[in-house]
């Protein structure tokens, strides 16, 4: 029957396979799962095609050894066995001189055969048993490893590895040869890299292994033919007890889908890089390039070390990129000189890997450079705005924007100078992070400046408002609340205007500006409330009312101090003064401030301002305190009233004249003695002069205080001496002791007997 090269020497898959599967050639599309696939695997010129022709009656090309020995089968051929619905795959032999060291196709074709076929006939000469390369064990290892990764899963159908040992002419039993080959396969299976989940899998989970042998085709041709016929029965006779095509090997691919399945398998295998193993030249180039790359990497590391030390210490390295480029170029010169002599593909690949490793090592230093430059930029920015904002005429955002531009330029230059020429390093992310940090610092500093501005305005209000209010509260005029309202309004308006003007330079939003103004108003209301609360406490109100009372009671309407005479109407003046003082108390009970209404209307969303305004609307002097102030005031002014009354009584009282006559008569002798004695007269004149001087200079008070102090000190010293003399008992203790002794003595004495004359008198 017709045969088809499904994969040619250039690895192209034939698009005619679907036609061959149809009724015009192999008539398999309608058979569903009722078909088998067998493939042959082995070295070139070992009789693979001959064996297939004997077993399945196919007509694959075979080598004519009388002409020459060489490659006969190229690519992968597929034919149908005439007697059975079996697809027979003849695979290009391995280890052929035509492909030389290029083993890529033989690996991929062998893997394709294992993935597609149910049974793999491995054609092996007896003298190859025990050899590694001769028996294709190296190739088998690669194929098994990739097959396990790509096409074997839990529950996948098994593949039958059918070893046919050719030219079995020695005396070595087949069992011994099979054990040797099987031991080699188990060793290969143990050494392959298994994917995740299949680390403990065994060969028997995925493959069944069978061994058979055939005699020498030339030396025992008759035996060869007869054994081949016997072996053929195992492949074409389903009733044979050793029939090789078992249900466990079925791939479960319907015949009409085989074309698509085979093409997908080949596409996947052809794209797999694990099969692209290097040639001997490439292996040598890899070995030498790796050695040279180690030396070059060490050289680059020595050049990198001082730069890394500077970056790790927090310094911004000047022209870091140029320095790194120079270090890399110096390391690449000897590498290029020697490595370029080897396989160019390997050399270029290893050179690229070396450059990438160097750049990877330097990337950490580059990252440190970016961090250092970012920290330096932030420090420069902070110091710059601190210095520039000290100027009185400094505009906040002009200062911020100029400083931000300066540090951004500094960072950009530092980062750009740190990039290696051949690298793909980027500092855009770091620049974005720096800008975000600067924006955060600007917002924070703006908040600080705004808080400082608000605090300054609040401090101004808190300092000026109590003084302004105190002046009006002290005067307590009838227009007191109107005056306070106007002054407080002017003060707050001035502070608000200053706040708005300066805040405008900070570019804050209208909402934030209004919030700050509301906070200023709240602070003003709290300061006003505090000032009014202090001014309306009980002592302050009593003092204020007493001051008004005294002004009206002790002074005339012209401001002249009153000297009370018996003809003055003290009661009327007292009543009028007390009435005026009571009016002061009434005027302080509540604050009549129109500005509260305007603030309350504008502060609908500020609870703190509303709370402050509500507190000011409450009575400043509650009723209980009002009564207490009135009672205390009454008690104090009553004292003033009584003093005025006493002074009138004192002025009306006088000494009788006869008393003066008596004093003159009784003191006449003493006056004559004083006048007649020059010493007494001189002493009297001296004492009079001293008294006049003391009175004229106002020293009477200090002299009395001095005399009192000296007298007290003398009394203290006398007391100490008395304590010492009496043993701590003191004069009073001595007197008490004496009195007690006297009392005890009197009690102890017996009563005196009555006198006789007394008795006599009594009798009389």
Secondary structure as UniProt FT lines:
FT   STRAND          3..7
FT   TURN            9..10
FT   TURN            15..16
FT   HELIX           17..20
FT   TURN            23..26
FT   HELIX           29..31
FT   TURN            32..33
FT   STRAND          36..43
FT   TURN            44..45
FT   HELIX           48..56
FT   TURN            65..67
FT   STRAND          76..80
FT   STRAND          86..91
FT   TURN            97..101
FT   HELIX           104..116
FT   STRAND          119..125
FT   HELIX           126..128
FT   TURN            129..130
FT   TURN            133..136
FT   HELIX           137..150
FT   TURN            154..155
FT   STRAND          159..166
FT   HELIX           174..191
FT   TURN            196..197
FT   TURN            199..200
FT   HELIX           203..205
FT   STRAND          207..213
FT   TURN            217..220
FT   HELIX           221..236
FT   TURN            238..239
FT   TURN            241..242
FT   HELIX           247..249
FT   HELIX           255..257
FT   HELIX           258..271
FT   HELIX           273..275
FT   HELIX           280..312
FT   TURN            313..314
FT   TURN            318..319
FT   HELIX           320..339
FT   TURN            340..341
FT   HELIX           344..388
FT   TURN            389..390
FT   TURN            392..393
FT   HELIX           396..416
FT   TURN            417..418
FT   TURN            421..422
FT   HELIX           428..475
FT   TURN            478..479
FT   HELIX           480..505
FT   TURN            506..507
FT   HELIX           510..535
FT   HELIX           538..553
FT   TURN            557..558
FT   TURN            566..567
FT   HELIX           570..587
FT   HELIX           595..602
FT   TURN            604..605
FT   HELIX           607..617
FT   HELIX           623..652
FT   HELIX           657..666
FT   HELIX           668..676
FT   HELIX           678..697
FT   HELIX           700..725
FT   TURN            726..728
FT   HELIX           730..748
FT   HELIX           756..763
//
